[in-house]
């Protein structure tokens, strides 16, 4: 790794420059949603750790993703309700 500050996201693996941590977190969470995977809840920050916030543009999408996964409604039914067809 080159010089500078690096962030480790315990819930989303990888080391990256601190200034890019929020963007990298957003990319990782978007990929989890694309794969229709469960998004882990953030672990509690330990002493001396900084908290990286989820990008604001992504927070509503994550909430919707979690609600849809929790509802266990089929993709076909969701598409029908939204008038979207595969």
N, C-alpha and C positions, 0 to 999 in steps of 0.2 A: 504494500500500500504506500502511496505517496504521502508526503507530509500533510498536516492539517487535521481537523477534527473529523472523527468518524462516528457514525451512529450504528448501534446494533439494535434491531427491533426484535425483542425476544419472541413476539407472537408471529412475526413474519421474518424468516431468516435472511441474513445477508449483511454485509458491511458496506457502507456508502458514505459519501461526504455529507456532513451534517446539514449543509444548506439544501441538499437535494433529498433529505429524508422524507419530507412530507410528500413530495412528488412520487418517490419510490413506494411509499406506503399506499398512495392512491392507485398506482399501477398494479401493485400486488393484490389489493382488495378488488379491483376491477377484474383481474384475472380469475380470482376465486368466484366472483359472481358469474363470469362468462362460463366457467366450468360447472356452474350450479352447485358449488361446494358450500359447506357451512363456513361462515366467517367467524373466527374465534373472538371471544370477548377479550378485551385488553386486560393484561395482567396488571396487578397493582405495582406502581413504580416503587423501586427500592430507593433507599437514601442515596442522594447524589445523582440519580437518574433524572433526565429531562423527559417530559411527556411530549410526544409528537401528536398533534391533533389530526384527525381525519380531514382531508380537504373539504371545504364547505360545499362545493358542487356535488360531492359524492355522498354526503351524509343522508339525503333523502332516498337515494337509490339503494343504499345499504339497508335502510329501515324497511323499504318496500320489499327488498330481497328477503330479509329475515321474516317479514310477515307472510309472504307467499310460501316460503319453506315451512313455516309453522302451521299454515292452514292446511297443508297437504292436499290442496286442490290440484287436479290434473292440469297439465299444460293445455290440453284440448279445450277444457272448460274455460280456462282463463282466456284463451284466444277467442272462443265463442262470445264470451262476455264483452271483450274488447273489439269484437268484429274484425279480428285479425286471423287470417288463415295461412297455414304453412304451405 
